[in-house]
């Protein structure tokens, strides 16, 4: 994932350099050719439930909402900034929206010139310097799905990845941007690197769940009857809650240390507390930011 | 013969079931703790604890492994910003790492900022080397072995320990009750800013060195006071000035003398008590 992120950064740098060479004093991207286009598609689930939406983009946000419909409605907005008109044409040929109906799974993935999509193998090398992209493209996906689907979402430079009103499980990853979940009823994983995580649950997760970022705060609202074991970690932050909690001891867990025969156990820096009678383990992990566990309707 | 083997199988099953239920009992009794075994439980192991912040409590029990748990402690509210309205701050527990190698268990806490109360349940026969800096008492109970303890900003309390002890605190008192001592081992109980209160077996044979710079020394032992041994009064010549420093400690023997036991503090009383 991070290798993919790195591969995309130079494009932004190239765009900025073009602006400088073009002599744009105001900082506006004069000399760049811009284009924005919209595309809509409608896709069907055919296999038996649970149905899964697998949506991926590199640059650009993903917004998924659940409703009473029974198909998948996708709107993709592609924004391109290119150094030349030629580069713009290349961008529009290379950056494509690839949708597939695979039975119980609908795949909506944005693929670049190398046919890569977010989350693909990180051993991919990218183009040589002389074949570099002379454009910067972002595709924002807005998807409406039946409420009971599972969502697997992947973005790298997404300003935000937003899921709302989904009853199924979730597996959501972003890198440079925030993650927001709203009115959720499933369990899952929400991760980013540089951005906050905000989530609210209409029903408490039934299974273990993870909320993880590096540079950002985490705030999650749960129903008042939450019963769970919380694992919390922040290097430079505090934990706050308005739930009644019972402090649990930190217990070191067996850890492998490569090349050493000795036994090693680590607590990994987590603070453990129980809410209510306890239940699934919910993990909240950040480096720089506070963690807030909030009661709905406060 | 056939009956015998059936009986043997029967006994084996009962024994296995017994062992299983015992281990189940242990697991139930210690759901929070991490159990760390010694690589050779037949020999006395050593436990080394090095914390920067937090208390350490070690209790000897009839067991062969070590149960480890770090409990949260109430934090001092004065040092922290207030929580947002309607919310409580959850107290963070200090992280630590445990490793076992060649019958030595090492526990290291890496945080000055986060504190906790480390609790160890250990075999009664074990050697200890414990240290912490801030925010905690070091407590040891029911342990026999070589015990070495360093605290900086907190007291040391040893109860019902046996073997040999070296205990030093800078800004806390040292309290120790020893039931048995190793015949040939020197011991020291020292503090800078705290009382030193040591109870030793009544039959102990020892040479004592007792000193309190700003306090008094009390004992109920029959101490035969002796002159300071030769060489403890030092003379130095510096820039033409001749300086003689006489050691201010009291030297004495109990029960005819033996290995040296030192009780020393700068600020505070020294108590040497005769045990039961």
Boltz contact constraints between the chains, C-beta under 6 A:
constraints:
  - contact:
      token1: [A, 238]
      token2: [B, 89]
      max_distance: 6.0
  - contact:
      token1: [A, 239]
      token2: [B, 90]
      max_distance: 6.0
  - contact:
      token1: [A, 240]
      token2: [B, 83]
      max_distance: 6.0
  - contact:
      token1: [A, 240]
      token2: [B, 87]
      max_distance: 6.0
  - contact:
      token1: [A, 240]
      token2: [B, 89]
      max_distance: 6.0
  - contact:
      token1: [A, 241]
      token2: [B, 90]
      max_distance: 6.0
  - contact:
      token1: [A, 242]
      token2: [B, 86]
      max_distance: 6.0
  - contact:
      token1: [A, 242]
      token2: [B, 87]
      max_distance: 6.0
  - contact:
      token1: [A, 247]
      token2: [B, 72]
      max_distance: 6.0
  - contact:
      token1: [A, 249]
      token2: [B, 32]
      max_distance: 6.0
  - contact:
      token1: [A, 249]
      token2: [B, 69]
      max_distance: 6.0
  - contact:
      token1: [A, 249]
      token2: [B, 70]
      max_distance: 6.0
  - contact:
      token1: [A, 249]
      token2: [B, 71]
      max_distance: 6.0
  - contact:
      token1: [A, 250]
      token2: [B, 70]
      max_distance: 6.0
  - contact:
      token1: [A, 250]
      token2: [B, 93]
      max_distance: 6.0
  - contact:
      token1: [A, 251]
      token2: [B, 32]
      max_distance: 6.0
  - contact:
      token1: [A, 251]
      token2: [B, 34]
      max_distance: 6.0
  - contact:
      token1: [A, 252]
      token2: [B, 34]
      max_distance: 6.0
  - contact:
      token1: [A, 252]
      token2: [B, 98]
      max_distance: 6.0
  - contact:
      token1: [A, 262]
      token2: [B, 99]
      max_distance: 6.0
  - contact:
      token1: [A, 262]
      token2: [B, 100]
      max_distance: 6.0
  - contact:
      token1: [A, 262]
      token2: [B, 101]
      max_distance: 6.0
  - contact:
      token1: [A, 263]
      token2: [B, 100]
      max_distance: 6.0
  - contact:
      token1: [A, 264]
      token2: [B, 99]
      max_distance: 6.0
  - contact:
      token1: [A, 265]
      token2: [B, 34]
      max_distance: 6.0
  - contact:
      token1: [A, 265]
      token2: [B, 98]
      max_distance: 6.0
  - contact:
      token1: [A, 266]
      token2: [B, 97]
      max_distance: 6.0
  - contact:
      token1: [A, 267]
      token2: [B, 95]
      max_distance: 6.0
  - contact:
      token1: [A, 267]
      token2: [B, 96]
      max_distance: 6.0
  - contact:
      token1: [A, 269]
      token2: [B, 95]
      max_distance: 6.0
  - contact:
      token1: [A, 271]
      token2: [B, 92]
      max_distance: 6.0
  - contact:
      token1: [A, 271]
      token2: [B, 93]
      max_distance: 6.0
  - contact:
      token1: [A, 273]
      token2: [B, 90]
      max_distance: 6.0
